[in-house]
Amino acid sequence: ALEETRPPQSTHPHANIAYSPPARYAPPRRTGRLTPEYHAVQTLMLLGDPRWLGPFCAAAAGGHTARARRLLHQGPRWSLQVLDAVRRQLAQLGASGGAHPAIPLLAAVLGHWGSDAVAAVPELLAVLPHAGEAAARALLQIGHRVPEMVPGLRALAGQAGDVEAAKGVWWLTGDPQPLAGTLQVLLTCDRAGVPPAAHTVTEVGSDLLPLVPVAHTRLTGTAARTYPQRDVQVLAARVVSAATRDPAPVVPTVRAVLTGAGTSSGRAADLVADLAATQPTAVSELTPVLRDLLDDPWSAVAAARALWRLGTPPAELAAPLITAITAAYSGRGAAPLLAAMHAVEAIAELQQLAERDKRIVISGNDDDLIWQDEMLQDQLRTSIAVLRAARHP
């Protein structure tokens, strides 16, 4: 499918990344679907082959930015070769004036990789004047913060629900207003989802005090009827405990959400884990209900993390976490947590999972099953290496 866009032979496999647009990227009769060419490019992304860059950028340049963005749903697989290729492509496009429509998409790729893309900071800074919002977000996600990012982050923070950018503005300027405005909307809405970034605002601390009155209305001591409403309750508990430094008023509601299990209980357990790191005695009474969640597919990993921070020995948490690895929804964070806990008792079973021939099914989508398993195998091998190093420092 990529034959017409294949680069000429070169002494270096990634030397030529300037491709012509494939002819069938958006045939008029199939505008609602991805074509075989798009699927071929996505396969290269998932394989970690940097030859996806040329046709991907060509599609964006040809006016198919929305379809190109769809290819980023899972995120291209990281490798040093792919990172180097993205950096070269971004530098090339930026040097041509910075208006190329692929620049924000490449910035999104780098942001998805987080700290693994720190080497690309110079290229992102170079395109910041031309692609301020996309480059600023990517730099924020990578962990690089400079004042030049503020205009782009303020523009993003003006978009409803962009907590990540609003928090970045606070971090760089000390101005809590964009974040407070965004959180106010989330705390007063029952149907909108709470973005993951909203559960990272604990460090804002007393700057959240103006939100305490509205947050308190959500702390009813009982779990709300729907999961979106429970997510708002967890956010309210985080805001109140962070702003006042007093977790006591939030514990009854957190307990109720934990007891309800499901997706919201995982977020509640994450909050308990954060509180356990600084005020363990305030949340130690939640230990029994956290133990009850160790077999819940939605919240087992978060519950194990909270229990560990409350003093539960890693050896007692290894078995439920190994079980969670093969669960459809909870397995993605189990192996890294075992590594973080230095649960060396898990090495043998992790090795068995990493070497088995049968796929570990952690996706309900047949198209994603193999790729999700491949990424999980990488995660298992990395975790095993960390645990072996911990056993023999």
C-alpha positions as CSV (number, residue, x, y, z in Angstrom):
1,A,0.0,0.0,0.0
2,L,2.9,2.3,0.6
3,E,4.8,1.3,-2.6
4,E,4.1,4.7,-4.2
5,T,5.5,6.6,-1.2
6,R,8.5,4.3,-0.5
7,P,11.7,6.3,-0.2
8,P,14.6,5.7,-2.6
9,Q,17.4,3.4,-1.6
10,S,19.9,5.0,0.8
11,T,22.9,4.0,2.8
12,H,20.8,5.0,5.9
13,P,17.3,3.5,6.4
14,H,15.9,6.8,7.6
15,A,17.9,9.2,5.4
16,N,15.1,10.3,3.2
17,I,11.8,11.4,4.8
18,A,10.4,13.7,2.1
19,Y,7.6,11.6,0.5
20,S,5.0,12.6,-2.1
21,P,1.3,12.3,-1.0
22,P,-0.2,8.9,-1.6
23,A,-2.8,8.9,-4.3
24,R,-5.6,7.2,-2.2
25,Y,-5.4,9.1,1.1
26,A,-8.9,10.4,0.8
27,P,-10.8,9.1,-2.2
28,P,-14.1,11.0,-2.5
29,R,-16.3,7.9,-2.0
30,R,-14.6,7.0,1.3
31,T,-14.3,10.2,3.1
32,G,-15.8,8.8,6.3
33,R,-13.3,6.0,6.7
34,L,-9.6,5.4,6.9
35,T,-8.2,3.9,3.7
36,P,-5.8,0.9,3.4
37,E,-3.0,3.4,3.0
38,Y,-3.8,5.0,6.4
39,H,-3.9,1.5,8.0
40,A,-0.5,0.8,6.5
41,V,0.9,4.0,8.0
42,Q,-0.6,3.2,11.3
43,T,1.0,-0.3,11.2
44,L,4.4,1.4,10.6
45,M,3.7,3.6,13.6
46,L,2.9,0.6,15.8
47,L,6.0,-1.3,14.6
48,G,8.2,1.7,15.4
49,D,9.3,2.1,11.8
50,P,9.9,5.8,11.1
51,R,8.8,5.5,7.5
52,W,5.3,6.5,8.7
53,L,6.5,10.1,8.9
54,G,6.6,10.9,5.2
55,P,3.1,9.9,4.2
56,F,1.8,11.2,7.5
57,C,3.1,14.7,6.9
58,A,2.1,14.5,3.3
59,A,-1.5,13.7,4.3
60,A,-1.6,16.7,6.7
61,A,-0.2,18.9,3.9
62,G,-2.8,17.7,1.5
63,G,-5.6,18.9,3.8
64,H,-6.4,15.6,5.6
65,T,-5.3,16.8,9.0
66,A,-8.3,15.3,10.8
67,R,-7.7,11.9,9.4
68,A,-3.9,12.1,10.1
69,R,-4.8,13.1,13.7
70,R,-6.9,9.9,14.0
71,L,-3.8,7.9,13.5
72,L,-2.4,9.3,16.7
73,H,-5.1,7.6,18.8
74,Q,-2.7,5.0,20.1
75,G,0.4,7.0,19.7
76,P,3.4,6.0,17.5
77,R,5.7,3.5,19.2
78,W,8.8,5.2,20.7
79,S,12.3,4.3,19.8
80,L,15.5,6.3,19.5
81,Q,15.3,5.9,15.7
82,V,11.7,7.2,15.5
83,L,12.5,10.0,18.0
84,D,15.5,11.1,15.9
85,A,13.4,11.0,12.7
86,V,10.6,13.1,14.2
87,R,13.1,15.6,15.4
88,R,14.6,15.9,12.0
89,Q,11.2,16.2,10.3
90,L,10.1,18.9,12.8
91,A,13.3,20.8,12.3
92,Q,12.9,20.6,8.5
93,L,9.3,21.8,8.6
94,G,10.0,24.5,11.1
95,A,12.9,25.9,9.0
96,S,10.5,26.3,6.1
97,G,8.5,28.9,7.9
98,G,6.7,27.1,10.7
99,A,3.2,27.1,9.1
100,H,3.2,23.4,8.0
101,P,0.0,21.7,9.2
102,A,2.0,18.6,10.3
103,I,3.9,20.6,13.0
104,P,1.1,20.5,15.6
105,L,0.7,16.8,15.0
106,L,4.4,16.0,15.4
107,A,4.3,18.1,18.6
108,A,1.5,16.0,19.8
109,V,3.5,12.8,19.1
110,L,6.4,14.2,21.2
111,G,4.1,15.2,24.0
112,H,2.6,11.7,24.1
113,W,6.1,10.3,24.7
114,G,6.5,12.5,27.7
115,S,10.0,12.6,29.2
116,D,11.2,10.0,26.7
117,A,11.1,12.9,24.2
118,V,13.2,15.4,26.2
119,A,15.9,15.4,23.4
120,A,13.3,17.1,21.2
121,V,13.0,20.2,23.4
122,P,15.2,22.4,21.0
123,E,13.1,21.6,18.0
124,L,9.9,22.3,20.0
125,L,11.2,25.6,21.2
126,A,12.2,26.5,17.6
127,V,8.5,26.1,16.4
128,L,7.0,27.7,19.5
129,P,6.5,31.1,17.8
130,H,4.6,29.5,15.0
131,A,2.8,26.6,16.7
132,G,2.5,28.0,20.2
133,E,-0.4,26.0,21.6
134,A,0.7,22.6,20.3
135,A,4.4,23.2,21.1
136,A,3.6,24.6,24.5
137,R,1.5,21.5,25.4
138,A,4.2,19.1,24.2
139,L,6.9,20.9,26.2
140,L,4.6,20.8,29.3
141,Q,4.0,17.1,28.9
142,I,7.7,16.5,28.4
143,G,8.4,18.4,31.6
144,H,10.2,21.4,30.2
145,R,8.8,24.7,31.4
146,V,9.9,28.1,30.2
147,P,8.1,31.5,30.2
148,E,7.8,31.5,26.5
149,M,5.2,28.8,26.8
150,V,2.7,30.9,28.7
151,P,0.9,32.6,25.8
152,G,0.2,29.2,24.2
153,L,-0.9,27.6,27.5
154,R,-3.2,30.6,28.3
155,A,-4.8,30.1,24.9
156,L,-5.3,26.4,25.6
157,A,-6.6,27.1,29.1
158,G,-9.3,29.3,27.6
159,Q,-10.7,26.2,26.0
160,A,-13.3,24.5,28.2
161,G,-11.9,21.8,30.4
162,D,-8.2,22.1,29.6
163,V,-7.0,21.6,33.1
164,E,-3.5,20.5,32.0
165,A,-2.8,23.9,30.3
166,A,-4.4,25.9,33.1
167,K,-2.2,24.1,35.6
168,G,0.8,24.9,33.5
169,V,-0.1,28.6,33.6
170,W,-0.2,28.3,37.4
171,W,3.1,26.5,37.6
172,L,4.9,29.1,35.4
173,T,3.2,32.3,36.6
174,G,1.6,31.6,39.9
175,D,-1.8,32.7,38.5
176,P,-4.5,30.3,39.7
177,Q,-7.4,32.0,37.9
178,P,-7.4,29.9,34.7
179,L,-7.2,26.7,36.8
180,A,-9.8,27.8,39.3
181,G,-12.2,28.7,36.4
182,T,-11.8,25.4,34.8
183,L,-12.2,23.4,38.0
184,Q,-15.3,25.5,38.9
185,V,-17.0,24.3,35.7
186,L,-16.1,20.7,36.4
187,L,-17.3,20.8,40.0
188,T,-20.7,22.2,39.0
189,C,-21.4,19.8,36.1
190,D,-22.9,16.4,36.4
191,R,-22.6,15.1,32.8
192,A,-19.2,16.2,31.6
193,G,-16.3,13.9,32.2
194,V,-13.5,14.8,34.5
195,P,-10.2,14.8,32.6
196,P,-7.2,12.9,34.1
197,A,-5.3,16.2,34.6
198,A,-7.9,17.3,37.1
199,H,-6.7,14.6,39.4
200,T,-3.2,16.1,39.5
201,V,-4.0,19.4,41.1
202,T,-3.0,18.5,44.7
203,E,0.2,20.5,44.5
204,V,-1.7,23.7,43.8
205,G,-2.6,23.7,47.5
206,S,-4.1,26.8,49.2
207,D,-4.5,28.5,45.8
208,L,-7.6,26.2,45.5
209,L,-9.3,27.7,48.6
210,P,-11.8,29.8,46.6
211,L,-13.2,26.5,45.3
212,V,-13.7,24.9,48.7
213,P,-17.4,26.1,49.2
214,V,-18.6,24.6,45.9
215,A,-16.5,21.5,46.4
216,H,-18.0,20.9,49.8
217,T,-21.5,20.6,48.3
218,R,-20.3,17.4,46.6
219,L,-19.0,15.8,49.8
220,T,-22.3,14.1,50.8
221,G,-20.8,11.0,52.5
222,T,-22.6,8.8,50.0
223,A,-21.7,7.7,46.5
224,A,-23.5,9.6,43.7
225,R,-25.8,7.7,41.4
226,T,-23.6,7.7,38.2
227,Y,-19.9,7.3,37.7
228,P,-19.4,10.8,36.1
229,Q,-21.0,12.2,39.3
230,R,-18.7,10.1,41.5
231,D,-15.7,11.4,39.5
232,V,-16.8,14.9,40.4
233,Q,-17.0,13.8,44.1
234,V,-13.5,12.5,43.9
235,L,-12.3,15.8,42.4
236,A,-14.1,17.8,45.1
237,A,-12.4,15.6,47.7
238,R,-9.1,16.3,46.2
239,V,-9.7,20.1,46.0
240,V,-10.8,20.3,49.6
241,S,-8.0,18.1,51.0
242,A,-5.4,20.0,49.0
243,A,-6.6,23.5,49.8
244,T,-7.2,23.0,53.5
245,R,-4.6,20.4,54.2
246,D,-7.3,18.5,56.2
247,P,-8.4,15.2,54.7
248,A,-10.9,14.4,57.5
249,P,-14.0,16.1,55.8
250,V,-13.5,14.1,52.6
251,V,-12.9,10.6,54.1
252,P,-16.6,9.6,54.3
253,T,-17.3,10.4,50.7
254,V,-14.1,8.8,49.5
255,R,-15.0,5.7,51.4
256,A,-18.4,5.6,49.8
257,V,-17.0,5.9,46.3
258,L,-14.4,3.2,47.1
259,T,-17.1,0.9,48.3
260,G,-19.0,1.4,45.0
261,A,-16.1,-0.1,43.0
262,G,-15.8,0.5,39.3
263,T,-13.9,3.2,37.5
264,S,-14.5,6.0,40.0
265,S,-13.1,3.8,42.8
266,G,-9.8,3.7,41.0
267,R,-9.7,7.5,41.0
268,A,-10.6,7.6,44.7
269,A,-7.9,5.1,45.5
270,D,-5.4,7.3,43.6
271,L,-6.4,10.1,45.9
272,V,-5.9,7.9,49.0
273,A,-2.5,7.0,47.6
274,D,-1.6,10.7,47.3
275,L,-2.8,11.5,50.8
276,A,-1.0,8.4,52.2
277,A,2.3,9.9,51.0
278,T,1.9,12.9,53.2
279,Q,-0.9,12.2,55.8
280,P,-1.2,8.4,56.2
281,T,-2.9,8.5,59.6
282,A,-5.8,10.5,58.1
283,V,-6.7,7.8,55.6
284,S,-5.4,4.6,57.3
285,E,-9.0,3.7,58.2
286,L,-9.6,3.1,54.5
287,T,-7.3,0.1,54.4
288,P,-10.1,-2.6,54.7
289,V,-12.1,-1.2,51.8
290,L,-9.0,-0.9,49.7
291,R,-8.2,-4.5,50.3
292,D,-11.7,-5.4,49.0
293,L,-10.8,-3.7,45.7
294,L,-7.7,-5.8,45.0
295,D,-9.9,-8.1,42.8
296,D,-11.8,-5.3,41.1
297,P,-10.6,-5.0,37.5
298,W,-11.1,-1.2,37.4
299,S,-9.3,-0.3,40.6
300,A,-7.0,-3.1,41.6
301,V,-3.7,-1.3,40.7
302,A,-4.8,2.0,42.3
303,A,-5.9,0.2,45.5
304,A,-2.6,-1.7,45.6
305,R,-0.6,1.5,45.3
306,A,-2.6,3.1,48.1
307,L,-2.1,0.0,50.3
308,W,1.6,0.0,49.7
309,R,1.9,3.7,50.7
310,L,-0.1,2.9,53.8
311,G,2.5,0.3,54.8
312,T,1.3,-3.0,53.3
313,P,4.4,-5.1,52.4
314,P,4.9,-5.6,48.6
315,A,5.0,-9.3,49.0
316,E,1.3,-9.2,50.0
317,L,0.4,-7.2,46.9
318,A,2.3,-9.2,44.3
319,A,-0.3,-11.9,43.7
320,P,-3.3,-9.6,43.0
321,L,-1.1,-7.3,40.8
322,I,0.1,-10.3,38.8
323,T,-3.5,-11.3,38.4
324,A,-4.4,-7.8,37.3
325,I,-1.8,-7.8,34.5
326,T,-4.0,-10.2,32.5
327,A,-7.3,-8.4,33.3
328,A,-8.9,-6.4,30.5
329,Y,-8.9,-3.0,32.1
330,S,-6.5,-3.0,35.1
331,G,-3.3,-4.6,33.7
332,R,-1.5,-1.6,32.2
333,G,-0.1,-0.2,35.4
334,A,0.4,-3.4,37.4
335,A,3.9,-4.3,36.2
336,P,5.4,-0.8,36.7
337,L,3.9,-0.7,40.2
338,L,5.5,-4.0,41.0
339,A,8.8,-2.6,39.8
340,A,8.3,0.6,41.8
341,M,7.6,-1.4,44.9
342,H,10.7,-3.6,44.3
343,A,8.5,-6.7,44.6
344,V,11.2,-9.1,43.7
345,E,8.9,-12.0,44.6
346,A,7.1,-11.3,41.3
347,I,10.1,-11.9,39.0
348,A,9.4,-15.5,38.2
349,E,5.8,-15.1,37.3
350,L,6.4,-11.9,35.3
351,Q,9.0,-13.8,33.4
352,Q,6.5,-16.5,32.6
353,L,4.0,-13.9,31.3
354,A,6.7,-12.3,29.2
355,E,7.8,-15.5,27.6
356,R,4.4,-17.1,27.0
357,D,3.3,-17.7,23.4
358,K,-0.4,-17.0,24.0
359,R,-1.4,-13.3,23.7
360,I,-2.5,-11.5,26.9
361,V,-5.9,-10.1,26.0
362,I,-6.2,-6.7,27.6
363,S,-8.2,-5.0,24.8
364,G,-11.8,-5.5,23.7
365,N,-11.0,-4.4,20.2
366,D,-9.7,-7.1,17.9
367,D,-7.7,-4.6,15.9
368,D,-5.8,-3.5,19.1
369,L,-5.4,-6.9,20.8
370,I,-2.0,-7.7,19.2
371,W,-0.6,-4.2,19.6
372,Q,-1.7,-3.9,23.2
373,D,0.0,-7.3,24.0
374,E,3.2,-6.2,22.3
375,M,3.4,-3.0,24.4
376,L,2.6,-5.0,27.5
377,Q,5.4,-7.4,26.7
378,D,7.8,-4.4,26.5
379,Q,6.5,-3.2,29.8
380,L,7.0,-6.6,31.4
381,R,10.6,-6.9,30.2
382,T,11.4,-3.4,31.5
383,S,9.8,-4.2,34.9
384,I,11.7,-7.5,35.2
385,A,15.0,-5.7,34.5
386,V,14.2,-3.1,37.2
387,L,13.3,-5.9,39.7
388,R,16.5,-7.9,38.9
389,A,18.6,-4.8,39.5
390,A,16.8,-4.2,42.8
391,R,17.5,-7.8,43.9
392,H,21.2,-7.5,43.0
393,P,22.1,-3.8,43.4
